[in-house]
């Protein structure tokens, strides 16, 4: 079957609708989508070779994976004939392929499609290129350097294991001989190195929103082929996003979150249902979240020798208009006793520089954000104060002084009368990337970290005296109405339902908690036991294995379980039905 010419990722009307909605939700996130343009090429690269098309179009389910360093030539993503099950992969950090044979509608990076991969891997003698040769041919293998700073950003697929290899393998890795392998085609997006290396997620909305739209667009094209081959009705899609942030609003108002909800609740023509599966996060006990009221103080522990800024966000409650409640103001008491305070003008957005000894050591930004929730029709405002502390180890030769390390006392001197969320943004270093990022944290003497036995406390006390909280530490990207949030379980009990108060031996203590106290909607194994961390996952090359821990590896197990349930014809249109299905205890084979 000949593929039609590429079309824009979204038709003009739907694209404009998404822009309008996101513009009202979050101006920064709305701008993230404007990088897309109408198709600049008319490539006809096929999504899947005939030998890799689902053997039974009626039972097909499309698996989407958004991650980093995804080994698309891995045997676990191939059919028995050696053809690729990867219908399309967008390598966002790759150099563009010119002239573009596929993906002419992409604003950056390079797209590879199944037919092109199969042609690329075929040698003149009839054999196949090795996985390493394939990655070299496509520019996916090797140590890459940032042209501006000359720093290596990570080994990517040159390493023994990558986050994307583990996640994609757990979500969609199947033996080529498995009869269901062809019925689970894959559409993937490999996030760029510089985005993943920056654990704060400052630039994540642009790339992740683009990745989601890419998967939906390519899935619609693949679904149209399946319908032409005899499928009646839309094709289910499961998208795994093992990525998240520790700061940001957790009321579903982020543009990225609303985009997921819009797609899950409104996609009907070729795709339905569309499920997004995300981890609940790994920071329950990291002291990155709290609740603070006007007049209260909390210590912000900033580490020494940190070459990157540290960031705290304070989120006010909903308000009908920007001037309905007092603007957030705070003061800082530095380790040396110096005091600095914000001084914003009126009830408006603004910037306030905080000085100590004539040196700017931090900067505060206050924004009144207008939010519109499409599904509920709600419109409201929330104010956010973002405090950015300068690095304690400045690497810029122009910066003669760094911010002092130690305990900074933050005091909320003005603001709404209700309790507000305070969150520290993640800023640590991933093990596969170089650098010396160091995580800052909140500190409060009233915080009780351990119980009488000496073990960490899993939940907040009924009447917490501390500003710090364990509840509310779940991944902010999973705070919408439709996402499936997955917590980590200790031991292998398959996919189970997560409940508030679930703790002890069955739940990983690091799993982030929703405001209800539940470690998510569902649980899947993230560690073998309290003593043996991690689960066995695919390495970057076929036949290799490695352990990986965290809710990031729990989420793809749920994505796989859900996809196989949909393959068997289960009617699971929404979050509630998926949770109910898990409560029945039906489990597919282990990956």
Protein Blocks (a to p, Z undefined) as FASTA:
>chain_A
ZZdddddfbdfklmmmmmmmmmmmomklmmmmmmpccdfbfcfbdfbdfklgcfblmlgc
cdddddehiafkbmklccfkopafbfbacdfkbccddddfehklbfgdjdddfklmmmmm
pcfkopacdfklmmmmnopgccdddfklopafbjkjmpmbdfklmmmmmmmgccfklmkl
mmmccddddddfklmmmmnommmmmmmmmmmmmmmmmmmmmmmmmmmnopgcjddddddd
ddddfedcfehpafklmmmmmmmmmgmklgccddddddebjalmnopaccddehiacddd
ddehiabdcdddddddddfbfklpccdddddddfkopacddddehjbdddddddeehiaf
bdcdddddddddfknopacdddddddddddfbdfbfklmbdcdedjdddddfbdcfbdcd
dddddfbdcfkbgcjddcdddddfklcfbdfkopacfbdcfbdcbfbdfehpacfklmcf
kbccddddedjebjadddehiacjlbcfklccdfkopabjbdcdfbfblmlgcjddddfb
ehiacddedjklmmmmmmmmmmmmmmnopacfbfklmmmmmmnopacddZZ
